[in-house]
């Protein structure tokens, strides 16, 4: 993680990382980290893209999710309104 939103992303990554994450768990962790970076830092953009880098190259996992939509989805998961 680099850039002005990276402190927010690192907080999520440091909290959620474990050595044996499944690919699905790792993608979700990346998604949440990028969401928090972009939601809290206006200069970081508003779209989440996640790529899986592996020995044969890379695979696009999330092509471009709107951070605003993720905000409401994550708020609902926490049983919040999203405007707290």
N, CA, C and O atoms as a Tinker XYZ file with bonds, in Angstrom:
   336  protein
     1  N      0.839000   -1.182000    0.000000    73     2
     2  CA     0.000000    0.000000    0.000000    64     1     3
     3  C      0.882000    1.244000    0.000000    63     2     4     5
     4  O      1.787000    1.379000    0.824000    81     3
     5  N      0.609000    2.143000   -0.928000    73     3     6
     6  CA     1.330000    3.413000   -0.985000    64     5     7
     7  C      0.340000    4.534000   -1.240000    63     6     8     9
     8  O     -0.770000    4.288000   -1.712000    81     7
     9  N      0.728000    5.753000   -0.935000    73     7    10
    10  CA    -0.126000    6.895000   -1.203000    64     9    11
    11  C     -0.776000    7.440000    0.047000    63    10    12    13
    12  O     -0.596000    6.912000    1.144000    81    11
    13  N     -1.541000    8.513000   -0.136000    73    11    14
    14  CA    -2.106000    9.230000    1.004000    64    13    15
    15  C     -3.145000    8.418000    1.780000    63    14    16    17
    16  O     -3.369000    8.688000    2.960000    81    15
    17  N     -3.774000    7.443000    1.154000    73    15    18
    18  CA    -4.750000    6.609000    1.854000    64    17    19
    19  C     -4.151000    5.378000    2.505000    63    18    20    21
    20  O     -4.854000    4.620000    3.173000    81    19
    21  N     -2.860000    5.176000    2.315000    73    19    22
    22  CA    -2.240000    3.928000    2.797000    64    21    23
    23  C     -2.324000    3.714000    4.304000    63    22    24    25
    24  O     -2.438000    2.562000    4.721000    81    23
    25  N     -2.274000    4.748000    5.153000    73    23    26
    26  CA    -2.420000    4.465000    6.592000    64    25    27
    27  C     -3.751000    3.788000    6.926000    63    26    28    29
    28  O     -3.812000    2.936000    7.813000    81    27
    29  N     -4.805000    4.165000    6.221000    73    27    30
    30  CA    -6.108000    3.536000    6.447000    64    29    31
    31  C     -6.091000    2.089000    5.969000    63    30    32    33
    32  O     -6.612000    1.198000    6.641000    81    31
    33  N     -5.491000    1.862000    4.807000    73    31    34
    34  CA    -5.405000    0.503000    4.270000    64    33    35
    35  C     -4.557000   -0.385000    5.178000    63    34    36    37
    36  O     -4.932000   -1.525000    5.454000    81    35
    37  N     -3.418000    0.126000    5.644000    73    35    38
    38  CA    -2.553000   -0.666000    6.514000    64    37    39
    39  C     -3.263000   -1.081000    7.803000    63    38    40    41
    40  O     -3.056000   -2.192000    8.290000    81    39
    41  N     -4.088000   -0.211000    8.353000    73    39    42
    42  CA    -4.826000   -0.569000    9.554000    64    41    43
    43  C     -5.708000   -1.785000    9.339000    63    42    44    45
    44  O     -5.770000   -2.672000   10.190000    81    43
    45  N     -6.385000   -1.828000    8.210000    73    43    46
    46  CA    -7.247000   -2.964000    7.874000    64    45    47
    47  C     -6.401000   -4.202000    7.589000    63    46    48    49
    48  O     -6.717000   -5.293000    8.062000    81    47
    49  N     -5.338000   -4.036000    6.824000    73    47    50
    50  CA    -4.475000   -5.173000    6.484000    64    49    51
    51  C     -3.823000   -5.761000    7.729000    63    50    52    53
    52  O     -3.779000   -6.981000    7.893000    81    51
    53  N     -3.318000   -4.900000    8.605000    73    51    54
    54  CA    -2.673000   -5.392000    9.828000    64    53    55
    55  C     -3.653000   -6.134000   10.727000    63    54    56    57
    56  O     -3.282000   -7.104000   11.388000    81    55
    57  N     -4.886000   -5.688000   10.754000    73    55    58
    58  CA    -5.897000   -6.331000   11.591000    64    57    59
    59  C     -6.373000   -7.656000   11.006000    63    58    60    61
    60  O     -6.586000   -8.616000   11.747000    81    59
    61  N     -6.543000   -7.720000    9.688000    73    59    62
    62  CA    -7.170000   -8.881000    9.074000    64    61    63
    63  C     -6.254000   -9.930000    8.493000    63    62    64    65
    64  O     -6.705000  -11.021000    8.145000    81    63
    65  N     -4.952000   -9.617000    8.381000    73    63    66
    66  CA    -4.054000  -10.572000    7.729000    64    65    67
    67  C     -3.741000  -11.765000    8.626000    63    66    68    69
    68  O     -3.519000  -11.619000    9.828000    81    67
    69  N     -3.727000  -12.933000    8.023000    73    67    70
    70  CA    -3.207000  -14.148000    8.652000    64    69    71
    71  C     -2.553000  -14.962000    7.552000    63    70    72    73
    72  O     -2.929000  -14.855000    6.384000    81    71
    73  N     -1.590000  -15.763000    7.919000    73    71    74
    74  CA    -0.764000  -16.474000    6.960000    64    73    75
    75  C     -1.571000  -17.380000    6.033000    63    74    76    77
    76  O     -1.248000  -17.509000    4.852000    81    75
    77  N     -2.610000  -18.002000    6.562000    73    75    78
    78  CA    -3.333000  -19.019000    5.803000    64    77    79
    79  C     -4.665000  -18.526000    5.218000    63    78    80    81
    80  O     -5.627000  -19.291000    5.147000    81    79
    81  N     -4.724000  -17.275000    4.808000    73    79    82
    82  CA    -5.942000  -16.772000    4.172000    64    81    83
    83  C     -6.237000  -17.554000    2.894000    63    82    84    85
    84  O     -5.327000  -17.881000    2.132000    81    83
    85  N     -7.497000  -17.846000    2.671000    73    83    86
    86  CA    -7.891000  -18.408000    1.383000    64    85    87
    87  C     -7.855000  -17.274000    0.361000    63    86    88    89
    88  O     -7.782000  -16.104000    0.736000    81    87
    89  N     -7.905000  -17.607000   -0.910000    73    87    90
    90  CA    -7.931000  -16.575000   -1.941000    64    89    91
    91  C     -9.147000  -15.666000   -1.751000    63    90    92    93
    92  O     -9.040000  -14.445000   -1.864000    81    91
    93  N    -10.282000  -16.258000   -1.468000    73    91    94
    94  CA   -11.503000  -15.476000   -1.254000    64    93    95
    95  C    -11.349000  -14.516000   -0.076000    63    94    96    97
    96  O    -11.744000  -13.354000   -0.167000    81    95
    97  N    -10.776000  -14.997000    1.031000    73    95    98
    98  CA   -10.554000  -14.147000    2.204000    64    97    99
    99  C     -9.558000  -13.029000    1.888000    63    98   100   101
   100  O     -9.740000  -11.892000    2.323000    81    99
   101  N     -8.519000  -13.349000    1.140000    73    99   102
   102  CA    -7.503000  -12.352000    0.787000    64   101   103
   103  C     -8.098000  -11.266000   -0.114000    63   102   104   105
   104  O     -7.802000  -10.084000    0.059000    81   103
   105  N     -8.922000  -11.660000   -1.058000    73   103   106
   106  CA    -9.564000  -10.686000   -1.942000    64   105   107
   107  C    -10.472000   -9.769000   -1.130000    63   106   108   109
   108  O    -10.472000   -8.556000   -1.340000    81   107
   109  N    -11.240000  -10.332000   -0.212000    73   107   110
   110  CA   -12.125000   -9.514000    0.629000    64   109   111
   111  C    -11.318000   -8.583000    1.527000    63   110   112   113
   112  O    -11.713000   -7.436000    1.737000    81   111
   113  N    -10.206000   -9.054000    2.055000    73   111   114
   114  CA    -9.351000   -8.199000    2.880000    64   113   115
   115  C     -8.809000   -7.037000    2.044000    63   114   116   117
   116  O     -8.810000   -5.893000    2.501000    81   115
   117  N     -8.355000   -7.318000    0.843000    73   115   118
   118  CA    -7.889000   -6.260000   -0.043000    64   117   119
   119  C     -8.984000   -5.279000   -0.384000    63   118   120   121
   120  O     -8.762000   -4.069000   -0.417000    81   119
   121  N    -10.159000   -5.801000   -0.634000    73   119   122
   122  CA   -11.321000   -4.968000   -0.952000    64   121   123
   123  C    -11.635000   -4.018000    0.195000    63   122   124   125
   124  O    -11.856000   -2.826000   -0.018000    81   123
   125  N    -11.655000   -4.559000    1.428000    73   123   126
   126  CA   -11.940000   -3.730000    2.600000    64   125   127
   127  C    -10.849000   -2.689000    2.827000    63   126   128   129
   128  O    -11.143000   -1.542000    3.165000    81   127
   129  N     -9.590000   -3.088000    2.642000    73   127   130
   130  CA    -8.478000   -2.162000    2.834000    64   129   131
   131  C     -8.567000   -1.000000    1.849000    63   130   132   133
   132  O     -8.393000    0.158000    2.228000    81   131
   133  N     -8.837000   -1.312000    0.590000    73   131   134
   134  CA    -8.943000   -0.254000   -0.424000    64   133   135
   135  C    -10.169000    0.605000   -0.155000    63   134   136   137
   136  O    -10.118000    1.825000   -0.310000    81   135
   137  N    -11.266000   -0.020000    0.245000    73   135   138
   138  CA   -12.469000    0.752000    0.593000    64   137   139
   139  C    -12.149000    1.780000    1.668000    63   138   140   141
   140  O    -12.466000    2.959000    1.516000    81   139
   141  N    -11.516000    1.334000    2.760000    73   139   142
   142  CA   -11.226000    2.253000    3.861000    64   141   143
   143  C    -10.271000    3.359000    3.431000    63   142   144   145
   144  O    -10.423000    4.505000    3.854000    81   143
   145  N     -9.301000    3.034000    2.606000    73   143   146
   146  CA    -8.374000    4.054000    2.116000    64   145   147
   147  C     -9.099000    5.092000    1.260000    63   146   148   149
   148  O     -8.881000    6.293000    1.420000    81   147
   149  N     -9.952000    4.635000    0.361000    73   147   150
   150  CA   -10.610000    5.567000   -0.550000    64   149   151
   151  C    -11.768000    6.309000    0.117000    63   150   152   153
   152  O    -12.051000    7.455000   -0.235000    81   151
   153  N    -12.431000    5.677000    1.062000    73   151   154
   154  CA   -13.550000    6.333000    1.742000    64   153   155
   155  C    -13.062000    7.445000    2.665000    63   154   156   157
   156  O    -13.714000    8.483000    2.778000    81   155
   157  N    -11.934000    7.241000    3.318000    73   155   158
   158  CA   -11.412000    8.205000    4.286000    64   157   159
   159  C    -10.498000    9.253000    3.662000    63   158   160   161
   160  O    -10.217000   10.273000    4.290000    81   159
   161  N    -10.039000    9.026000    2.459000    73   159   162
   162  CA    -9.082000    9.928000    1.819000    64   161   163
   163  C     -9.588000   10.311000    0.440000    63   162   164   165
   164  O     -9.544000    9.506000   -0.490000    81   163
   165  N    -10.062000   11.526000    0.309000    73   163   166
   166  CA   -10.653000   11.982000   -0.944000    64   165   167
   167  C     -9.717000   11.951000   -2.135000    63   166   168   169
   168  O    -10.177000   11.913000   -3.276000    81   167
   169  N     -8.410000   11.965000   -1.897000    73   167   170
   170  CA    -7.450000   11.955000   -3.000000    64   169   171
   171  C     -7.165000   10.550000   -3.518000    63   170   172   173
   172  O     -6.417000   10.386000   -4.482000    81   171
   173  N     -7.751000    9.542000   -2.890000    73   171   174
   174  CA    -7.453000    8.154000   -3.264000    64   173   175
   175  C     -8.397000    7.585000   -4.312000    63   174   176   177
   176  O     -8.241000    6.432000   -4.715000    81   175
   177  N     -9.349000    8.349000   -4.753000    73   175   178
   178  CA   -10.261000    7.835000   -5.774000    64   177   179
   179  C    -11.508000    7.241000   -5.160000    63   178   180   181
   180  O    -11.756000    7.415000   -3.967000    81   179
   181  N    -12.286000    6.551000   -5.950000    73   179   182
   182  CA   -13.541000    6.020000   -5.458000    64   181   183
   183  C    -13.894000    4.664000   -6.003000    63   182   184   185
   184  O    -15.062000    4.276000   -6.013000    81   183
   185  N    -12.883000    3.931000   -6.463000    73   183   186
   186  CA   -13.131000    2.632000   -7.082000    64   185   187
   187  C    -12.162000    1.608000   -6.508000    63   186   188   189
   188  O    -10.988000    1.903000   -6.284000    81   187
   189  N    -12.671000    0.395000   -6.272000    73   187   190
   190  CA   -11.836000   -0.702000   -5.782000    64   189   191
   191  C    -11.538000   -1.654000   -6.933000    63   190   192   193
   192  O    -12.440000   -2.126000   -7.625000    81   191
   193  N    -10.250000   -1.921000   -7.119000    73   191   194
   194  CA    -9.789000   -2.937000   -8.077000    64   193   195
   195  C     -8.837000   -3.852000   -7.336000    63   194   196   197
   196  O     -7.921000   -3.383000   -6.662000    81   195
   197  N     -9.047000   -5.169000   -7.456000    73   195   198
   198  CA    -8.190000   -6.140000   -6.772000    64   197   199
   199  C     -7.691000   -7.148000   -7.803000    63   198   200   201
   200  O     -8.458000   -7.672000   -8.611000    81   199
   201  N     -6.396000   -7.403000   -7.751000    73   199   202
   202  CA    -5.756000   -8.368000   -8.645000    64   201   203
   203  C     -5.061000   -9.434000   -7.803000    63   202   204   205
   204  O     -4.465000   -9.130000   -6.770000    81   203
   205  N     -5.142000  -10.674000   -8.249000    73   203   206
   206  CA    -4.411000  -11.771000   -7.619000    64   205   207
   207  C     -3.133000  -11.978000   -8.418000    63   206   208   209
   208  O     -3.179000  -12.339000   -9.594000    81   207
   209  N     -1.992000  -11.747000   -7.775000    73   207   210
   210  CA    -0.695000  -11.937000   -8.419000    64   209   211
   211  C     -0.192000  -13.323000   -8.033000    63   210   212   213
   212  O     -0.099000  -13.650000   -6.850000    81   211
   213  N      0.130000  -14.129000   -9.031000    73   211   214
   214  CA     0.542000  -15.513000   -8.781000    64   213   215
   215  C      1.692000  -15.872000   -9.715000    63   214   216   217
   216  O      2.124000  -15.049000  -10.522000    81   215
   217  N      2.181000  -17.092000   -9.605000    73   215   218
   218  CA     3.372000  -17.505000  -10.348000    64   217   219
   219  C      3.200000  -17.456000  -11.864000    63   218   220   221
   220  O      4.192000  -17.362000  -12.586000    81   219
   221  N      1.978000  -17.517000  -12.357000    73   219   222
   222  CA     1.729000  -17.488000  -13.799000    64   221   223
   223  C      1.331000  -16.106000  -14.314000    63   222   224   225
   224  O      1.011000  -15.954000  -15.492000    81   223
   225  N      1.349000  -15.101000  -13.443000    73   223   226
   226  CA     0.978000  -13.747000  -13.863000    64   225   227
   227  C      0.014000  -13.119000  -12.878000    63   226   228   229
   228  O      0.291000  -13.078000  -11.680000    81   227
   229  N     -1.110000  -12.632000  -13.365000    73   227   230
   230  CA    -2.099000  -12.009000  -12.508000    64   229   231
   231  C     -3.504000  -12.265000  -13.046000    63   230   232   233
   232  O     -3.705000  -12.523000  -14.233000    81   231
   233  N     -4.462000  -12.185000  -12.133000    73   231   234
   234  CA    -5.874000  -12.372000  -12.458000    64   233   235
   235  C     -6.659000  -11.229000  -11.840000    63   234   236   237
   236  O     -6.528000  -10.949000  -10.649000    81   235
   237  N     -7.473000  -10.573000  -12.648000    73   235   238
   238  CA    -8.325000   -9.506000  -12.121000    64   237   239
   239  C     -9.448000  -10.157000  -11.321000    63   238   240   241
   240  O    -10.206000  -10.968000  -11.854000    81   239
   241  N     -9.555000   -9.802000  -10.046000    73   239   242
   242  CA   -10.570000  -10.381000   -9.165000    64   241   243
   243  C    -11.764000   -9.434000   -8.992000    63   242   244   245
   244  O    -12.915000   -9.871000   -8.977000    81   243
   245  N    -11.478000   -8.146000   -8.863000    73   243   246
   246  CA   -12.531000   -7.132000   -8.759000    64   245   247
   247  C    -12.177000   -6.041000   -9.759000    63   246   248   249
   248  O    -11.135000   -5.395000   -9.645000    81   247
   249  N    -13.043000   -5.844000  -10.729000    73   247   250
   250  CA   -12.724000   -4.960000  -11.855000    64   249   251
   251  C    -12.895000   -3.486000  -11.530000    63   250   252   253
   252  O    -12.178000   -2.655000  -12.088000    81   251
   253  N    -13.804000   -3.144000  -10.662000    73   251   254
   254  CA   -14.022000   -1.733000  -10.351000    64   253   255
   255  C    -15.321000   -1.528000   -9.605000    63   254   256   257
   256  O    -16.345000   -1.210000  -10.209000    81   255
   257  N    -15.286000   -1.706000   -8.310000    73   255   258
   258  CA   -16.489000   -1.508000   -7.489000    64   257   259
   259  C    -16.503000   -0.093000   -6.936000    63   258   260   261
   260  O    -15.473000    0.429000   -6.509000    81   259
   261  N    -17.650000    0.508000   -6.948000    73   259   262
   262  CA   -17.836000    1.859000   -6.426000    64   261   263
   263  C    -17.743000    1.833000   -4.897000    63   262   264   265
   264  O    -18.449000    1.071000   -4.237000    81   263
   265  N    -16.873000    2.665000   -4.350000    73   263   266
   266  CA   -16.674000    2.723000   -2.900000    64   265   267
   267  C    -17.950000    3.141000   -2.183000    63   266   268   269
   268  O    -18.209000    2.682000   -1.070000    81   267
   269  N    -18.739000    3.993000   -2.794000    73   267   270
   270  CA   -19.981000    4.426000   -2.177000    64   269   271
   271  C    -20.924000    3.234000   -1.959000    63   270   272   273
   272  O    -21.554000    3.123000   -0.907000    81   271
   273  N    -21.017000    2.354000   -2.946000    73   271   274
   274  CA   -21.866000    1.173000   -2.798000    64   273   275
   275  C    -21.323000    0.247000   -1.701000    63   274   276   277
   276  O    -22.096000   -0.320000   -0.929000    81   275
   277  N    -19.999000    0.097000   -1.637000    73   275   278
   278  CA   -19.406000   -0.724000   -0.586000    64   277   279
   279  C    -19.672000   -0.126000    0.793000    63   278   280   281
   280  O    -19.888000   -0.856000    1.760000    81   279
   281  N    -19.656000    1.200000    0.878000    73   279   282
   282  CA   -19.925000    1.867000    2.160000    64   281   283
   283  C    -21.268000    1.430000    2.729000    63   282   284   285
   284  O    -21.361000    1.069000    3.902000    81   283
   285  N    -22.299000    1.462000    1.909000    73   283   286
   286  CA   -23.632000    1.094000    2.370000    64   285   287
   287  C    -23.712000   -0.405000    2.662000    63   286   288   289
   288  O    -24.389000   -0.811000    3.606000    81   287
   289  N    -23.040000   -1.219000    1.879000    73   287   290
   290  CA   -23.036000   -2.658000    2.107000    64   289   291
   291  C    -22.359000   -2.994000    3.445000    63   290   292   293
   292  O    -22.889000   -3.777000    4.233000    81   291
   293  N    -21.191000   -2.400000    3.693000    73   291   294
   294  CA   -20.473000   -2.673000    4.940000    64   293   295
   295  C    -21.231000   -2.113000    6.145000    63   294   296   297
   296  O    -21.219000   -2.725000    7.213000    81   295
   297  N    -21.882000   -0.974000    5.996000    73   295   298
   298  CA   -22.685000   -0.422000    7.087000    64   297   299
   299  C    -23.827000   -1.363000    7.435000    63   298   300   301
   300  O    -24.110000   -1.598000    8.610000    81   299
   301  N    -24.477000   -1.898000    6.419000    73   299   302
   302  CA   -25.586000   -2.829000    6.651000    64   301   303
   303  C    -25.103000   -4.077000    7.379000    63   302   304   305
   304  O    -25.795000   -4.582000    8.263000    81   303
   305  N    -23.910000   -4.586000    7.014000    73   303   306
   306  CA   -23.348000   -5.749000    7.706000    64   305   307
   307  C    -23.167000   -5.489000    9.194000    63   306   308   309
   308  O    -23.322000   -6.395000   10.013000    81   307
   309  N    -22.837000   -4.239000    9.545000    73   307   310
   310  CA   -22.618000   -3.866000   10.949000    64   309   311
   311  C    -23.907000   -3.404000   11.629000    63   310   312   313
   312  O    -23.900000   -2.969000   12.780000    81   311
   313  N    -25.000000   -3.507000   10.895000    73   311   314
   314  CA   -26.306000   -3.043000   11.382000    64   313   315
   315  C    -26.303000   -1.549000   11.714000    63   314   316   317
   316  O    -26.878000   -1.109000   12.710000    81   315
   317  N    -25.632000   -0.784000   10.840000    73   315   318
   318  CA   -25.584000    0.670000   10.948000    64   317   319
   319  C    -26.364000    1.272000    9.795000    63   318   320   321
   320  O    -26.690000    0.588000    8.825000    81   319
   321  N    -26.657000    2.547000    9.909000    73   319   322
   322  CA   -27.338000    3.252000    8.833000    64   321   323
   323  C    -26.372000    3.665000    7.739000    63   322   324   325
   324  O    -26.751000    3.751000    6.571000    81   323
   325  N    -25.119000    3.921000    8.111000    73   323   326
   326  CA   -24.114000    4.345000    7.152000    64   325   327
   327  C    -23.849000    5.829000    7.171000    63   326   328   329
   328  O    -22.936000    6.308000    6.498000    81   327
   329  N    -24.642000    6.570000    7.941000    73   327   330
   330  CA   -24.440000    8.016000    8.026000    64   329   331
   331  C    -24.069000    8.458000    9.445000    63   330   332   333
   332  O    -24.212000    9.628000    9.802000    81   331
   333  N    -23.596000    7.512000   10.238000    73   331   334
   334  CA   -23.211000    7.828000   11.607000    64   333   335
   335  C    -21.994000    8.729000   11.636000    63   334   336
   336  O    -21.526000    9.100000   12.713000    81   335
